[in-house]
């Protein structure tokens, strides 16, 4: 079986985790992981984590 691997400069790394909204109900929080890459910086891609309180946002999660 052929085993393929990504080059070292293409492997994603852990990015920034933004704080959870204050006063949010734990049941209403949704976690979003966003893949970020900026070729101008010369860094590897990263996964940033955001938390959204769905009880305080519009009905369309896709707007996040």
N, C-alpha and C positions, 0 to 999 in steps of 0.2 A: 504494500500500500504506500502511496506517495504521501509524504507529510509536508505540507506547505506552512511557511511561517512568514510573518510580516517583517519588513526591514525595521531596524531599531528606530529609525526616525518616523515610523508610521504607527508605532504602538501607543495606544491611548494611555494616559495617566490620570490619576485622580486630580480633579481641579478644586475649585473653591466650593465650599458648602455655605450657602447663605443661611442666616438664622431663621428659625421658625417665627411666624407672626405672633406677636404677644397677645395673650388673652384668647387664643384659638382653642377650639374643642379638638381634642386629639382624633376624634372620629371624622371630623370634617377636613382634616389636612390631607393633601395629595402631594406626593413627592414626584418631582420632574427632574430627569437627568438630561442635560442638554450637551450635545457633542459640539465642542468648540475647536476651531482650527484657524489660525492666522498665519499664512505662509510668510508674511513680512517679518514676523518675530523670529522665525527660525527655530521655534520650539516644537515639541511633539504635540499632537492633539490632546485634549483633556476633556473630562466629563465634569461639568459644573452641576451642582445639585441645588434645586430651588424647592421651597415648600409654599403651597397655595392653600389658603383657607377657602374651601368651596362654598361655605355658608355666606361668605362676604364678597363673592365674585359673580359675574354674570353666568347665564346658563351654558355658555359655550366654552368648554375646557380647551378647545382648539385655539382660542384666543390667547391662551397662556403662552 
